[in-house]
Amino acid sequence: MKRDTGQNRNITDKWKLETKLVRGGTYRSELGETSESIFMTSGYAYECAEDAAARFEGDQEGYTYSRLRNPTCAMFEDRMALVEGAEAARSTSTGMSAMTSAMLAIVKADDHVVSSKTLFGSCRVFIEDILPKFGVTSTLVNGYDNEAWKEAMQPNTSVVFLESPANPTLDIVDIKYVCDVAHENGALVVVDNVFATPLLQKPIEYGADVVMYSSTKHIDGQGRCLGGCILTSNKIMDEIISPYIRHTGPNLSPFNAWVMLKSMETMDLRIDRMCLNAAKVADGLYDLGVFESVNYPFRADFRQHELAVKQMTAGGSVITVFVPEGREQAFKFLNALEITDISNNIGDAKSLMTHPASTTHKAVKESARLEMGITEGMLRLSVGLENTDDLMDDFARAAKIAGI
């Protein structure tokens, strides 16, 4: 059963990005509201018992229960699908529920998963520690090594999972190459596109089957609420993803969906400025000459700069730096900051910085962290919308206090 949003998809597909972000998916009730409505309801009433039966059968348009469909969430999903260039979308309560729902909907016992080694901490724990409980094995590879992806494929590989850029090292994966390899072996490809956002990179254009987001990040972009989204084809959504979500219920709340909708209206403006700021700050941090290294995908000295520029339209909002003396010095630097907040989120209007080894990747074994390149001296910076001169003054002062 297809959603009726009051818009002709053939028309909205032709809209430019800015128009899609402001108006995509909008449904107006008979009241004619200009701001999308929040439908805070768990259930729906029917004119008669026959209507209820027809809706559950799929013969009549309409809503039955907000675990299955909700008008506000539907508007968010349709807007995300338009921006991503996907046929279908389903919203979820968090980014991790998007990731786990996409993966668990596809795999079954005795299947095999191939994944890049460098992942958000919870994603790696899910693949390495949780999937085996359901009889699913995995092989983790260096995402930047194309041959490693090919060598890792097995006859029972059903899913290939990757992040690009990866959290927190910013490793870039050649998405088209990996998709071609996976499809030759009959596997589906799931891409976590959080760092790139749907505005900077389109994995579906490179062959990805499923794209997922933590909409908590750049999509909300103001640190207010949690959310996630899964985007794919109608076929995969109808046959694989939707049945799983229908019967497990990892749904986004209507209020959070409304917040995401309003945030999307300014998403391109925020991300454009964040990327400009991040590029300036990355250069400024390098010019300080005190860090062991400064990593940013669109800097010419980034080891995968050429691939990053090929796949992405801008470098994103995240930078990593390495202090020479490990955790103690990293903590001194963080504690000396006056503008940038110590926080493990990204994609916020406010600049945020964290120590991955003790926060986002603490649950990952130390040996695995080091294998990924997450040392005790690594700091991850999400650049926000502040004045970059103010940010650089803050970083320079903190570096001096930390003795870097």
Buried (B, 14 or more C-beta within 10 A) or exposed (E): BEBEBEBEBEEBEEBEBEEBBBBBBBBBEEEEEEEBBBBEBEEBEBEEEEBBEBBEEEEBEBBBBBBBBBBBBBBBBBBBBBBBBBBBBBBBBBBBBBBBBBBBBBBEEEBBBBBBBBBBBBBBBBBBEBBEEEEBBBBBBBBBBBEBBBEBBBEBBBBBBBBBBBBBBBBBBBBBBBBBBBBEBEBBBBBBBBBBBBBBBBBBEBBBBBBBBBBBBBBBBBBBBBBBBBBBBEEBBBEBBBEBBBEBBBBBBBEBBBBBBEBBBBBBEBBEBBBBBBBBBBBBBBEBEBBEEBBBBBBEEBEBBEBBBEBBEBBBBBBBBBBEBBBEBBBBBBEBBEBBBEBBBBBBBBBBBBBBBEBBBEEBEEEBBEBBBBBBBBBBBBBBBBEBEEBBBBBBBBBEEBEB
